[in-house]
Amino acid sequence: MKKIYEKMMDYKRFAFILLALSAFLYAGVVIPAAGKTMVKEYLLMGSTAAVIIFAGVFFFQSTKLKKILAESEEGQQFLFKK
């Protein structure tokens, strides 16, 4: 159960880091710059969308593991001790 709890926390951290990365990528799309072409803008928008999708996958995995922990007696101890 401890491994599942650690995995759940790792997935949540990965998701938050990816959301922060997507904010920086989106800022690169919004802020005007000299020499920025449409290809670069589309690449930044596509990578922003991909990073947000990956963050959603990690949040989904974290929620799934949290549900597994909530269903077991030992897992509930890990969830509610912190």
C-alpha positions in Angstrom: 0.0 0.0 0.0 2.9 2.3 0.7 4.1 1.9 -2.9 0.6 2.7 -4.3 0.5 5.8 -2.1 3.9 7.0 -3.3 2.9 6.4 -6.9 -0.3 8.4 -6.4 1.7 11.3 -5.0 4.3 11.1 -7.8 1.5 11.1 -10.5 0.0 14.2 -8.8 3.4 16.0 -8.8 4.0 15.1 -12.4 0.6 16.5 -13.4 1.2 19.8 -11.6 4.7 20.2 -13.1 3.2 19.5 -16.6 0.5 22.2 -16.0 3.2 24.7 -15.0 5.1 23.8 -18.2 2.0 24.3 -20.3 1.6 27.8 -18.8 5.1 28.7 -20.0 4.4 27.2 -23.4 1.2 29.1 -23.7 2.9 32.3 -22.7 5.3 31.7 -25.6 2.3 31.7 -27.9 0.7 34.8 -26.5 3.7 37.0 -26.2 4.6 38.6 -29.5 8.2 38.1 -30.6 10.2 39.2 -33.7 10.9 36.4 -36.1 8.1 34.2 -34.8 6.5 32.3 -37.7 3.1 30.6 -37.9 4.9 27.2 -37.8 6.5 28.1 -34.5 3.2 29.3 -33.1 1.4 26.1 -34.2 4.2 24.0 -32.7 3.9 25.8 -29.4 0.1 25.5 -29.4 0.3 21.8 -30.2 2.9 21.1 -27.6 0.8 23.0 -25.0 -2.2 20.9 -25.8 -0.2 17.7 -25.6 1.3 18.6 -22.3 -2.2 19.4 -20.9 -3.4 16.0 -22.1 -0.5 14.2 -20.4 -1.3 16.2 -17.2 -4.9 15.0 -17.4 -3.7 11.4 -17.8 -1.5 11.7 -14.7 -4.4 13.2 -12.7 -6.6 10.4 -13.8 -4.0 7.8 -12.7 -3.7 9.5 -9.4 -7.4 9.5 -8.8 -7.6 5.8 -9.8 -4.9 4.9 -7.3 -6.5 7.0 -4.6 -9.7 5.1 -5.1 -7.8 1.8 -4.7 -6.3 3.1 -1.4 -9.7 4.3 -0.1 -11.2 0.9 -0.6 -8.6 -0.9 1.5 -8.2 -0.6 5.3 -4.5 -0.2 5.2 -4.7 2.3 2.3 -7.1 4.5 4.3 -4.4 4.8 7.0 -2.0 6.2 4.4 -4.6 8.7 3.0 -5.7 10.1 6.4 -2.4 10.2 8.3 -1.1 13.2 6.4 
